[in-house]
């Protein structure tokens, strides 16, 4: 892995930093589902904090003038940077490295490839690195100890010190992620279904309320016509209805 530390190097201002590396976000539906679930869950977790930036599959350039030194974490979290759209994350512009990175493995990922990624994250400042292999049901975590990322030994659960979320490896090998209040991250389709069902329930309640309003209105109109007819016949409606 190339390491560039000399900040005094003259930088060519015409250098282009592409917004795409030509690689797909995921290799299969399982990997994609986990990436989107974690990304949207973290977006929701920090929705009210304007200075937490969460991104998925965004190219992260670490050194100005060296567009070849880059990585695109499946999900990354940066504290101290504003939300907003970016074509890429340029560390020398933003002034801070991503503190948390997630990688969801696919069958195509090799041992050497993942080792290189861990070395990259270690070199360029990641504090917590989470790696999950859905096909093997394997969850691994590294935390920064000084200049190194050290592997964390845990059982089936691990809690992030930075994000305050809990990750649990289920008996099935599936990964569950929980908000600080204990609620589970939902897949986007589950969130959409919940929202749709809530909308349907609200619509049914609205229709029931409208039907009840119309029924009460018809009953009132009928009572008024009956009272008018009784008065025409010289009968006091209160005597018939028992009204006070």
C-alpha positions in Angstrom: 0.0 0.0 0.0 1.3 3.4 -1.0 1.9 5.8 2.0 2.4 9.5 1.4 3.3 11.7 4.3 5.1 14.6 2.7 2.6 17.5 2.8 5.2 19.7 1.2 4.9 18.0 -2.2 3.7 20.3 -4.9 0.2 19.3 -6.1 -0.9 19.5 -9.7 -4.2 21.5 -9.5 -5.5 19.8 -12.7 -5.5 16.3 -11.1 -9.0 14.7 -11.4 -10.4 12.7 -8.5 -13.2 10.5 -10.1 -16.5 10.1 -8.3 -16.7 6.5 -9.3 -14.2 3.6 -9.3 -16.3 1.6 -11.8 -17.1 -1.0 -9.2 -20.7 -2.0 -8.2 -21.9 -1.1 -4.7 -22.5 -4.8 -4.0 -22.1 -8.2 -5.7 -25.4 -9.7 -4.5 -28.7 -8.9 -2.9 -27.7 -10.1 0.6 -24.7 -7.8 0.7 -26.7 -4.9 -0.8 -29.5 -5.4 1.8 -27.1 -5.2 4.7 -25.3 -2.1 3.3 -28.6 -0.2 2.8 -30.0 -1.3 6.2 -26.9 -0.2 8.1 -26.6 3.1 6.1 -30.2 4.1 6.5 -30.2 3.1 10.2 -27.2 5.3 10.9 -28.7 8.1 8.9 -31.8 7.9 11.1 -29.7 7.6 14.3 -27.9 10.9 13.5 -30.7 12.6 11.6 -30.9 15.4 14.2 -27.2 16.1 14.3 -26.1 18.4 11.5 -22.4 17.6 12.0 -22.4 13.8 11.5 -22.0 12.7 7.9 -22.9 9.1 6.9 -22.2 7.7 3.5 -22.4 4.4 1.6 -20.0 3.4 -1.2 -18.5 6.9 -1.4 -14.9 7.2 -2.6 -12.6 8.4 0.1 -9.4 10.1 -1.1 -6.9 10.5 1.6 -3.9 12.4 0.1 -4.1 15.4 -2.2 -2.4 14.9 -5.5 -2.7 11.1 -5.3 -6.0 9.9 -6.6 -4.8 6.3 -6.6 -4.8 6.4 -2.8 -8.5 5.8 -2.1 -11.1 3.5 -0.8 -14.8 3.2 -0.8 -16.1 1.8 2.5 -19.5 0.1 2.3 -20.6 2.5 5.0 -18.6 5.2 6.8 -19.4 7.7 9.5 -17.6 11.0 10.0 -18.2 13.1 13.2 -17.6 16.8 12.9 -18.5 17.2 9.2 -21.8 18.6 8.0 -24.4 16.6 6.1 -24.8 17.2 2.4 -24.2 15.7 -1.0 -20.7 14.9 -2.1 -19.2 13.3 -5.2 -16.4 11.9 -3.1 -14.9 12.5 0.3 -11.5 14.4 0.1 -9.8 14.2 3.4 -7.6 17.3 2.9 -10.7 19.3 2.1 -12.9 18.0 5.0 -10.0 18.1 7.5 -10.9 14.8 9.2 -10.8 11.1 8.4 -13.9 8.9 8.7 -13.9 7.5 12.3 -16.0 4.4 11.6 -16.0 2.1 8.5 -18.1 -0.9 7.7 -17.4 -3.6 5.2 -20.0 -6.3 4.2 -18.2 -9.1 2.4 -19.2 -10.8 -0.8 -18.0 -14.2 -2.0 -15.6 -12.4 -4.3 -13.7 -10.7 -1.6 -10.3 -12.3 -1.0 -8.3 -12.6 2.2 -5.5 -10.4 0.8 -8.0 -7.8 -0.4 -9.6 -7.5 3.1 -6.2 -7.4 4.7 -5.2 -4.4 2.4 -8.4 -2.7 3.4 -7.7 -3.1 7.1 -4.2 -1.7 6.6 -5.6 1.2 4.7 -8.1 2.0 7.5 -5.4 1.7 10.0 -3.0 4.0 8.1 -5.5 6.7 7.4 -7.2 7.2 10.8 -10.3 4.9 11.2 -11.1 4.4 14.9 -13.6 1.5 14.6 -13.7 -0.9 11.7 -16.5 -3.5 11.4 -16.3 -6.4 9.0 -19.2 -8.8 8.5 -19.3 -11.8 6.2 -23.0 -12.8 5.7 -22.2 -16.1 3.9 -20.0 -17.3 6.7 -21.9 -15.7 9.5 -18.8 -14.0 10.8 -18.5 -10.6 12.5 -15.1 -9.1 13.3 -14.3 -5.7 14.8 -11.1 -3.7 15.1 -10.6 -0.7 17.4 -7.8 1.8 17.3 -5.1 1.5 19.9 -2.6 4.3 19.2 -1.4 3.9 15.7 -2.8 0.4 15.2 -6.2 -1.2 14.7 -6.5 -4.0 17.2 -8.9 -6.9 16.8 -11.6 -7.0 19.5 -12.4 -10.2 21.2 -16.1 -10.5 22.1 -18.9 -13.1 22.2 -21.9 -12.6 20.0 -22.5 -8.9 20.8 -20.3 -5.9 20.5 -21.2 -2.3 21.3 -19.7 0.6 19.4 -18.1 3.2 21.7 -18.5 5.9 19.0 -21.9 5.1 17.6 -23.5 3.6 20.8 -25.2 1.0 18.7 -25.1 -2.8 19.4 -24.2 -5.4 16.8 -25.4 -9.0 17.5 -24.4 -12.1 15.6 -27.5 -14.3 15.7 -27.4 -18.1 16.0 -28.4 -18.3 12.4 -25.3 -16.2 11.4 -27.5 -13.2 10.6 -26.4 -9.8 11.8 -28.7 -7.6 13.9 -28.0 -4.0 14.7 -29.7 -2.1 17.4 -30.2 1.6 18.2 -29.1 2.9 21.7 -32.7 2.5 22.9 -32.8 -1.2 21.9 -34.9 -1.0 18.8 -33.6 -3.0 15.9 -32.4 -1.5 12.6 -35.1 -2.4 10.0 -34.6 -3.3 6.4 -35.8 -0.4 4.2 -38.6 -2.7 2.8 -39.8 -3.3 6.4 -39.7 0.4 7.1 -41.7 1.0 3.9 -44.2 -1.7 4.8 -44.7 -0.3 8.3 -45.2 3.2 6.9 -47.7 1.9 4.3 -49.7 -0.1 6.9 -49.8 2.9 9.2 -51.0 5.0 6.3 -53.7 2.3 5.5 -54.8 2.2 9.2 -55.0 6.0 9.3 -57.0 6.0 6.1 -59.4 3.4 7.4 -59.9 5.5 10.6 -60.5 8.6 8.5 -63.1 6.7 6.4 -64.8 5.4 9.6 -64.9 8.8 11.1 -66.3 10.3 7.9 -69.0 7.5 7.7 -69.9 8.2 11.4 -70.1 11.9 10.7 -72.4 11.3 7.7 -74.6 8.9 9.7 -74.9 11.4 12.5 -75.8 14.2 10.0 -78.4 12.0 8.3 -79.9 11.2 11.7 -80.0 14.8 12.7 -81.7 15.8 9.3 -84.3 13.0 9.9 -85.0 14.2 13.4 -85.4 17.8 12.1 -87.9 16.7 9.4 -89.8 14.6 11.9 -90.0 17.5 14.3 -91.2 19.8 11.5 -93.9 17.3 10.6 -95.1 17.0 14.1 -95.4 20.8 14.5 -97.4 20.8 11.3 -99.8 18.4 13.0 -99.9 20.6 16.1 -97.9 18.2 18.2 -95.0 19.3 20.4 -92.0 17.3 19.2 -90.6 17.3 22.8 -93.6 15.3 24.0 -93.0 12.6 21.3 -89.2 12.4 21.7 -89.2 12.9 25.4 -86.7 15.7 25.0 -86.4 18.3 27.8 
